[in-house]
Amino acid sequence: MENTELFRLLEIPEEVEKQLIDYGNTRDVQISDAVTDKIMKRSEWDEGIKELQALLGDDPDGMKILWELLNIVREYSYEEYVRRNIPDDIFVVTMKFCTRFLQEHYQTFQTYKFIWAWWFPRQISLSEYRIGALEYEFVEAEDREIAVHIPSDADLRKESVAQSIKDFNEFRKRYYPQWETVKLTCETWMLMPELKELLGEESNIIAFQNLFEIDSVDYDATWYMGWIFPGVEKADELLPEKTTLQRNMKRYLLGGKKFGIAKGHLTDTAL
């Protein structure tokens, strides 16, 4: 597969594709196998990305590092998908992670910028897959878990979520049988108990939340702001009110109440 073929397969925006091709044509760095190997290994992801960024130098829009990471996808990830007989459609929708964030940055700031290089090793190393509405990350740690992630474009209707989980269970049974009994967890603002007050029981977010048993809540975490109020970090009167959640959350925060991030696990009787 050529680089341009991959760009088009992932539907990289035309403006970004041009920048990537220009960089590829003038590229004058060599990425060592040692750096690539670190990007493939969970315990060394952060170090590998930092070393890659240092090699690339000035990269204000993230186009250099995006090209380099997509090049690893082309050379390694796709070949590994083929070797494991994992369908191409799963490869495409999983790797479109980068496309989605390019488009979202444009929608918020009217410019293309790739700032998610730190997360991309999950997809590159075949640790995370998108199956239907949701993403599933195989977390190899002292206590194994499969972390469920919620893409911003996820269809959270009950039937869509149920189908995604069903399809994932079939996926791991086929490709990761050794993970078949590992619990599914989720760490997100969408599991915060306060949302029942802010959204009501009829919300798709609440229906999703009800599939999980809450294990912990962190009221000091603030990264929920970027998801609920894209491009905004400070809770003040200037917070947008484009959605019901934004309107209710704005009143909630300006009333002096705290919000945060919760973590839970999928219950055995969830579906």
C-alpha positions as CSV (number, residue, x, y, z in Angstrom):
1,M,0.0,0.0,0.0
2,E,1.3,3.5,-0.9
3,N,1.1,6.4,1.5
4,T,-1.4,8.2,-0.8
5,E,-3.5,5.1,-1.0
6,L,-3.7,5.0,2.8
7,F,-4.5,8.8,3.0
8,R,-7.5,8.3,0.7
9,L,-8.6,5.1,2.3
10,L,-8.9,7.0,5.6
11,E,-10.5,10.0,3.9
12,I,-7.9,12.4,5.1
13,P,-9.1,15.9,4.3
14,E,-7.7,17.1,0.9
15,E,-5.9,20.1,2.5
16,V,-4.1,17.8,5.0
17,E,-3.3,15.2,2.4
18,K,-1.5,17.9,0.3
19,Q,0.6,18.9,3.3
20,L,1.4,15.2,4.1
21,I,2.5,14.6,0.5
22,D,4.6,17.7,0.5
23,Y,6.3,16.6,3.7
24,G,6.9,13.1,2.4
25,N,8.5,14.5,-0.8
26,T,10.9,16.7,1.2
27,R,11.4,14.4,4.2
28,D,15.0,14.3,5.4
29,V,14.9,12.3,8.6
30,Q,15.4,8.7,9.3
31,I,13.3,7.1,12.1
32,S,15.2,4.3,13.8
33,D,13.7,0.9,14.5
34,A,14.4,1.6,18.2
35,V,12.0,4.6,18.1
36,T,9.4,2.6,16.2
37,D,9.6,-0.3,18.6
38,K,8.9,2.1,21.5
39,I,5.8,3.4,19.8
40,M,4.7,-0.3,19.6
41,K,5.2,-1.0,23.3
42,R,2.7,0.2,25.9
43,S,5.2,0.9,28.6
44,E,7.3,3.0,26.2
45,W,4.6,4.8,24.1
46,D,5.2,8.2,25.7
47,E,8.9,8.0,25.4
48,G,8.7,6.9,21.8
49,I,6.4,9.7,20.8
50,K,8.6,12.3,22.6
51,E,11.7,10.9,20.8
52,L,9.9,11.1,17.5
53,Q,8.8,14.7,18.1
54,A,12.4,15.6,19.0
55,L,13.7,14.1,15.8
56,L,11.1,16.0,13.7
57,G,11.8,19.4,15.3
58,D,9.4,22.3,14.7
59,D,6.0,20.8,13.8
60,P,3.3,23.4,14.8
61,D,0.4,21.7,13.0
62,G,1.5,18.1,13.7
63,M,1.7,17.2,10.1
64,K,5.2,15.8,10.3
65,I,4.4,13.4,13.1
66,L,1.1,12.5,11.5
67,W,2.9,11.5,8.3
68,E,5.5,9.4,10.3
69,L,2.8,7.7,12.4
70,L,0.7,6.9,9.3
71,N,3.8,5.6,7.7
72,I,4.2,3.1,10.5
73,V,0.5,2.2,10.0
74,R,1.2,1.5,6.4
75,E,4.4,-0.5,7.0
76,Y,3.4,-2.4,10.1
77,S,-0.2,-2.1,11.3
78,Y,-1.9,-2.9,8.0
79,E,0.4,-5.8,7.4
80,E,-0.3,-7.1,10.9
81,Y,-4.1,-6.8,10.3
82,V,-3.6,-8.9,7.1
83,R,-1.5,-11.5,8.9
84,R,-4.2,-11.9,11.6
85,N,-7.0,-11.9,9.0
86,I,-8.7,-9.0,10.7
87,P,-11.2,-7.4,8.2
88,D,-10.1,-4.3,6.3
89,D,-13.3,-2.5,7.4
90,I,-12.2,-2.7,11.0
91,F,-8.7,-1.4,10.0
92,V,-10.2,1.6,8.2
93,V,-12.7,2.6,10.9
94,T,-10.1,2.2,13.6
95,M,-7.4,4.2,11.9
96,K,-10.0,6.9,11.0
97,F,-9.3,8.0,14.6
98,C,-6.9,10.5,13.1
99,T,-9.3,11.7,10.5
100,R,-12.0,12.3,13.0
101,F,-9.8,14.5,15.2
102,L,-8.5,16.5,12.3
103,Q,-12.0,17.3,11.3
104,E,-13.1,18.1,14.9
105,H,-10.1,20.5,15.3
106,Y,-11.2,22.2,12.1
107,Q,-14.8,22.5,13.2
108,T,-13.7,24.1,16.4
109,F,-10.8,26.3,15.3
110,Q,-11.2,26.5,11.5
111,T,-7.8,25.0,10.9
112,Y,-6.4,21.5,10.6
113,K,-4.0,20.4,13.3
114,F,-3.1,17.0,14.7
115,I,-2.6,17.1,18.4
116,W,-3.4,13.4,19.3
117,A,-0.1,11.8,18.4
118,W,0.2,10.7,22.1
119,W,-2.9,8.6,21.7
120,F,-2.3,7.1,18.3
121,P,0.1,4.3,19.4
122,R,-3.0,2.4,20.7
123,Q,-4.3,2.0,17.2
124,I,-0.9,1.6,15.6
125,S,0.1,-1.3,17.9
126,L,-3.2,-3.1,17.5
127,S,-4.1,-2.5,21.1
128,E,-7.4,-0.7,20.2
129,Y,-10.1,-1.4,17.7
130,R,-13.3,0.4,16.7
131,I,-16.2,-2.1,16.5
132,G,-19.4,-0.3,15.6
133,A,-20.2,2.6,17.8
134,L,-17.4,2.1,20.4
135,E,-13.7,1.6,20.7
136,Y,-12.1,-1.2,22.7
137,E,-8.6,-1.1,24.1
138,F,-6.8,-4.2,25.3
139,V,-4.9,-2.9,28.3
140,E,-2.1,-5.3,29.3
141,A,-1.2,-4.3,32.8
142,E,-1.0,-5.9,36.2
143,D,-4.8,-6.2,36.2
144,R,-5.9,-6.7,32.7
145,E,-8.9,-4.8,31.4
146,I,-10.5,-3.8,28.2
147,A,-11.1,-0.1,28.2
148,V,-14.2,1.0,26.3
149,H,-13.8,4.4,24.7
150,I,-16.7,6.5,23.3
151,P,-15.8,8.3,20.0
152,S,-17.3,11.7,19.6
153,D,-19.4,10.5,16.6
154,A,-20.7,7.4,18.4
155,D,-24.3,6.4,18.0
156,L,-25.3,5.9,21.6
157,R,-28.8,4.6,21.0
158,K,-29.4,1.5,23.1
159,E,-29.6,-0.8,20.1
160,S,-26.4,0.6,18.6
161,V,-24.4,0.2,21.8
162,A,-25.8,-3.3,22.4
163,Q,-24.8,-4.3,18.8
164,S,-21.3,-2.9,19.3
165,I,-20.7,-4.9,22.5
166,K,-22.1,-8.0,21.0
167,D,-19.9,-7.7,17.9
168,F,-16.9,-7.0,20.1
169,N,-17.5,-10.1,22.1
170,E,-17.5,-12.1,18.9
171,F,-14.3,-10.2,17.8
172,R,-12.4,-11.0,20.9
173,K,-13.6,-14.6,21.0
174,R,-12.1,-15.0,17.5
175,Y,-9.0,-12.9,17.6
176,Y,-8.2,-12.6,21.3
177,P,-9.6,-15.7,23.0
178,Q,-7.2,-15.3,25.9
179,W,-9.1,-12.1,26.8
180,E,-12.6,-13.6,26.6
181,T,-13.3,-13.3,30.3
182,V,-11.5,-10.0,30.9
183,K,-13.8,-7.2,32.2
184,L,-14.8,-4.2,30.1
185,T,-14.3,-0.9,31.9
186,C,-15.0,2.7,31.0
187,E,-13.5,6.0,32.3
188,T,-15.4,9.0,31.1
189,W,-17.5,12.0,32.1
190,M,-20.5,10.1,30.7
191,L,-20.5,7.9,33.8
192,M,-20.8,10.8,36.2
193,P,-23.9,10.2,38.5
194,E,-24.8,13.9,38.3
195,L,-25.8,13.5,34.7
196,K,-29.1,12.0,35.7
197,E,-30.0,15.4,37.2
198,L,-28.7,17.2,34.1
199,L,-30.1,15.1,31.4
200,G,-32.9,12.9,32.7
201,E,-33.5,9.2,32.4
202,E,-34.5,9.3,28.7
203,S,-31.1,10.4,27.6
204,N,-29.0,8.0,25.5
205,I,-26.0,8.9,27.7
206,I,-27.9,7.8,30.8
207,A,-28.9,4.6,29.1
208,F,-25.2,4.0,28.4
209,Q,-24.3,4.9,31.9
210,N,-26.8,2.4,33.3
211,L,-24.8,-0.5,31.7
212,F,-22.0,0.1,34.1
213,E,-21.4,-0.2,37.8
214,I,-19.5,2.9,39.0
215,D,-16.2,2.0,40.8
216,S,-14.7,5.5,41.4
217,V,-15.4,9.2,40.8
218,D,-12.7,11.9,40.5
219,Y,-14.1,15.4,41.1
220,D,-10.6,16.9,40.6
221,A,-10.4,15.8,36.9
222,T,-11.3,18.6,34.5
223,W,-10.7,17.1,31.1
224,Y,-14.4,16.6,30.6
225,M,-14.5,20.3,29.6
226,G,-13.0,19.8,26.2
227,W,-15.6,17.1,25.3
228,I,-18.7,19.0,26.5
229,F,-17.4,22.5,25.6
230,P,-15.0,22.0,22.6
231,G,-12.2,24.6,22.6
232,V,-13.1,25.9,26.0
233,E,-11.2,25.3,29.2
234,K,-12.6,27.9,31.7
235,A,-16.0,27.7,33.3
236,D,-17.5,31.2,33.1
237,E,-20.4,33.1,31.6
238,L,-18.9,32.8,28.1
239,L,-19.5,29.0,28.0
240,P,-21.6,28.1,25.0
241,E,-25.2,26.9,25.3
242,K,-25.8,25.2,22.0
243,T,-27.1,21.9,23.5
244,T,-29.3,20.9,26.4
245,L,-26.2,19.4,28.1
246,Q,-24.2,22.6,27.6
247,R,-27.0,24.8,29.0
248,N,-27.6,22.6,32.0
249,M,-23.9,22.0,32.6
250,K,-23.2,25.7,32.5
251,R,-25.8,26.5,35.1
252,Y,-24.5,23.6,37.2
253,L,-20.8,24.7,37.1
254,L,-21.6,28.4,37.6
255,G,-23.7,27.4,40.6
256,G,-20.4,26.3,42.2
257,K,-21.0,22.6,41.9
258,K,-18.2,20.2,40.9
259,F,-18.2,17.7,38.0
260,G,-15.5,15.2,37.0
261,I,-14.7,11.8,35.6
262,A,-16.0,8.4,36.7
263,K,-14.8,4.9,36.1
264,G,-16.9,1.8,36.1
265,H,-17.2,-1.7,34.7
266,L,-19.8,-3.3,32.5
267,T,-22.2,-5.3,34.6
268,D,-22.9,-9.0,33.8
269,T,-26.5,-8.2,33.3
270,A,-26.0,-5.1,31.2
271,L,-27.4,-6.3,27.9
